[in-house]
Amino acid sequence: MDNSIDMKSLVGKHVLTGVDEENRKIEHWGDLEDCQCINFVLDGITYTAIEDPDDGYRSSLDGIIVSLDKVRNNFPPVEVIVSYRTKGESDWDDGNECDILDVVDVKSGKRVLEIGTDNTDDYYPCFVANFTPENFYYNQTQ
């Protein structure tokens, strides 16, 4: 990927204004494969996280690129903190290794987006692209 970025370069305070998901045909080992993608807009720049589908049982984050895609799902600006996580959070995984960006709404303190690879130390890694708009501060019920 020519315009890929280091995911850790996104760590810090930003303004999030859009997120949408799509499937794309991407060349993988000489074939076109369906890959999950998630577009997100931080500080007016659109990024696309692209899945590497590997073999259908395993998947991972292939990379994050700066994109010219038009994001369809836009919303009022939300201040967020992006952090990088290397340990899983599930009860069943006992702290597996991961490579994930967490995007947390500053006002609600809740995660609204997570992108990366879970189970990086396992035979079956998993692409992560979770958007949780109900965690935005303006979607919280009183």
N, C-alpha and C positions, 0 to 999 in steps of 0.2 A: 504494500500500500504506500503510494508515493507521499501522500499528505497525512500520514499517521502521526499521532502525538504520543508522548509518554503520558500514561494515565495519571501518574503522580503529579504532573504539571498542573492539573486542575485542582489540586488541594488548596483550600483557602476559602475566603468569603467571596460570594458571587451573587448575581441576581438571575433567577430562573424565570423564563417567560413562556416556555413552550416545551411540550413533550408529545411525541407520537411514535407508534410502532408500525412496522411493516415487514413483509417478507420480500426478499430480493433474490434473483438468480445471480449467483457469484461463481466464477470459475474456481474450481477446487480439484486439484489433481487432474486437470485436463477436461473435466466435466462441469456442466452447469448444475449447481445444487441450490435448493431453496435454503436461504439463511435468514434467521431472525435478525432484525435490525431495530434499534431504538434511536430516534433522533431527539436531541435536547438542545435548548438554547440557553447558554450562559453568557451574560454580559453582551447580548446581541450577536454572538457567534454561534452558529449551528454546528453541533458535533454529531457524528453517527457512530454508535457502537455496533460492531458487526460480529455475528457469531461465526465460529469455525465449527461446522457440524460434524467434523471428523468422520465417524462411521455409523452414525445413527443411534448409537448407544452412548457415546461419549461426545461432549461438545465443550467449547470454551470460548472465551472472548478472543477473536482473531485480532482485533485492534479497534482503536478509536481514531476517526479521521475528522478533519475539518471539512465540512460539507457545504455544498450549495443547495441542498434540499430545502424545499419550502415546508416548514412545519405547519400542519393543519390545525393542531390543537394548541391554541394560544390562550393565555390567561393573564390576569393582572400580575405585575412584577412581584416576586417573592424573594426576600433575602434568604440566602441559604449558606450553609457551611458544608464544604466538601471535604471529606476525610478519607483516608486510605486504610483498609482493614486487611489483616493477614490471618486472622483466626475466625473460624465459624462460630455461629451463635446458637445452633440447634441443640436441643436436649440430647438427641440421639447421636450427634457426631463427635462428642467429646473433644471439641476444640480442633476440628480438622483445619488444614491449611487452606487459605483462599487468597484471592487477589481481587479485591472488590472496592469500588468507590461508593461511599455512602453520602447521599445528599440530604441534609437535614434542614427543615424550615426553622429559621432562627426564632420566630415567634411561638410556634407550637412546640418546638423541641423534638418533633417527630420526623422520622425518615420518610421522605417523599419519593426517593429514587435510589435504586442500587443497581450497579452495573459492574460486571466482571466475571470471574470464574470461581466457583465453589468446588471444594474437594480437589484442589490442585495436587495434593499428595496421594491421591487415590487412583485406582485403575479406571474409575468412572467419574471424571470431572464433569462439571455442569455449567453451561452458560447461564448467567444471571442477568436479567433485564426486567426489574420490577418497578412499576410506577404505581404509587399509592396516593392519588389526589385527595382522598378523604383526610389525609394527614396535614393538608395545608391549613394554616391558622384560620382562614376565612371559611373553612368547611367544618370547623369544630362546633359541636352543639354545646350550648350553655347548660 
